[in-house]
């Protein structure tokens, strides 16, 4: 099997809490360096909001469908790899004054990373396996060192999904 250079998608929140902007800039600088050194095939930064309600009008837009499809892809990857994405996104209830009802929304993380090997999703960060939290910085450090994902390193046999 030939090792291919991964392609990275970095998801960043548009309205940043204090301190998050500097962290995002450091990660983008690191991605620039990895790309320059040809450790990755390239990267794309995707800006998203704080949350999205899957049943909302916003979710029906092109940008909303893209986000919902990506989150669904991340969930499938997590199930296949026996990891949790609770550190990646959370659910909340959003009240609508117009309809006097509540709906469920996904709170999107300040920053998330998706690593692709060709068209296949290979890693999502942050994620949790057991007691171990695998952060974006952890994954970028491993890419820089030429190491496989810490998830792959701990798995003796491949996990198949049915």
CORMOGI-V944765 format. One record per residue. N is the residue number from 1. SS is DSSP state (H for helix, E for strand, - for the rest). PHI is phi in degrees with one decimal (NA if undefined). OMEGA is omega in degrees with one decimal (none if undefined). Layout:
n=<N	N>
ss=<SS	SS>
phi=<PHI	PHI>
omega=<OMEGA	OMEGA>
This chain:
n=<1	2	3	4	5	6	7	8	9	10	11	12	13	14	15	16	17	18	19	20	21	22	23	24	25	26	27	28	29	30	31	32	33	34	35	36	37	38	39	40	41	42	43	44	45	46	47	48	49	50	51	52	53	54	55	56	57	58	59	60	61	62	63	64	65	66	67	68	69	70	71	72	73	74	75	76	77	78	79	80	81	82	83	84	85	86	87	88	89	90	91	92	93	94	95	96	97	98	99	100	101	102	103	104	105	106	107	108	109	110	111	112	113	114	115	116	117	118	119	120	121	122	123	124	125	126	127	128	129	130	131	132	133	134	135	136	137	138	139	140	141	142	143	144	145	146	147	148	149	150	151	152	153	154	155	156	157	158	159	160	161	162>
ss=<-	-	-	-	-	E	E	E	E	E	E	E	E	-	-	-	-	-	-	H	H	H	H	H	H	H	H	H	H	H	H	H	H	H	H	H	-	-	-	E	E	E	E	E	E	E	E	E	-	-	E	E	-	-	-	-	-	H	H	H	-	H	H	H	H	H	H	H	H	H	H	H	H	H	H	H	H	H	H	H	-	-	-	E	-	-	-	-	E	E	E	E	E	E	E	E	-	-	-	-	E	E	E	E	E	E	E	E	-	-	E	E	E	E	E	E	E	-	-	E	E	E	E	E	E	-	E	E	E	-	-	E	E	E	-	H	H	H	H	H	H	H	H	H	H	-	-	-	-	H	H	H	H	H	-	-	-	-	-	-	-	->
phi=<NA	-88.4	-76.9	-103.4	-75.3	-74.8	-111.3	-114.2	-113.8	-108.8	-100.8	-128.8	-79.5	-74.9	-103.1	-92.8	-71.2	-51.9	86.3	-71.0	-59.8	-65.2	-64.5	-61.6	-62.2	-63.0	-65.6	-64.3	-60.0	-65.8	-63.6	-56.8	-65.9	-62.4	-68.3	-59.4	-84.7	61.5	-81.5	-129.3	-74.9	158.1	-154.3	-136.7	-102.4	-111.2	-93.0	-132.9	-87.7	-76.5	-157.2	-144.3	-95.7	-57.4	-96.1	-85.7	-62.5	-61.4	-69.9	-85.4	-76.0	-59.3	-65.1	-64.9	-63.0	-58.9	-63.0	-61.8	-66.1	-64.3	-62.1	-62.8	-63.2	-63.4	-62.4	-63.2	-59.4	-61.2	-61.8	-65.4	-107.4	54.1	-124.7	-108.1	-107.8	-58.9	-76.7	-87.9	-147.2	-131.5	-108.2	-144.6	-102.8	-113.5	-86.2	-110.5	-69.5	-65.0	-103.5	51.3	-137.8	-120.7	-135.5	-90.1	-131.4	-95.4	-84.9	-86.5	-70.0	-60.9	-154.3	-144.4	-126.5	-121.8	-111.1	-114.1	-109.6	67.4	-91.8	-92.3	-68.6	-106.9	-164.1	-128.2	-136.1	-79.5	-146.0	-128.7	-126.8	65.1	-93.3	-90.5	-96.9	-105.6	-88.5	-61.7	-60.9	-57.2	-66.7	-65.6	-61.5	-68.3	-62.5	-61.2	-81.2	77.3	-90.7	-69.5	-55.8	-60.9	-65.5	-67.0	-63.7	-85.7	-92.9	-72.9	-125.8	-60.7	-93.2	-95.9	-110.9	-102.7>
omega=<-179.9	177.4	177.7	177.3	-179.1	173.1	-173.7	167.8	178.0	180.0	-178.6	178.5	-176.8	179.8	-168.5	169.2	179.9	175.7	-176.1	-179.6	179.2	178.0	178.6	179.4	178.2	180.0	178.5	175.6	179.2	176.4	175.5	-179.2	178.2	178.6	179.4	-179.5	178.8	173.5	174.2	-179.3	-179.7	178.0	177.9	175.7	179.5	179.4	176.8	-177.3	-178.0	-177.1	174.9	175.9	-175.1	-179.2	-175.7	174.7	179.5	-179.8	179.6	177.4	178.7	179.6	179.4	177.8	178.9	-179.2	-179.1	178.5	178.9	179.9	176.8	177.3	179.2	179.2	179.1	177.4	-179.3	178.1	-179.0	-176.5	176.8	176.8	178.4	174.7	179.7	176.8	-178.0	-180.0	179.1	176.8	177.3	176.4	-179.9	177.6	176.3	178.8	-177.7	-177.5	-177.6	178.0	178.7	175.7	-178.8	178.2	174.1	173.3	-176.8	-177.8	175.6	-179.7	176.9	-177.1	173.2	-179.2	-178.8	170.7	-170.3	179.3	-175.4	175.9	-175.1	-177.3	174.0	177.2	2.3	173.5	-178.4	173.8	-175.4	178.7	-174.8	173.9	180.0	-175.0	175.5	-179.9	177.3	-177.0	179.7	176.0	-179.9	176.9	-179.9	-179.5	-177.7	-178.7	174.7	175.5	177.1	176.6	178.9	-176.9	-177.1	-177.8	-178.3	179.4	179.9	177.2	179.6	176.8	179.9	none>
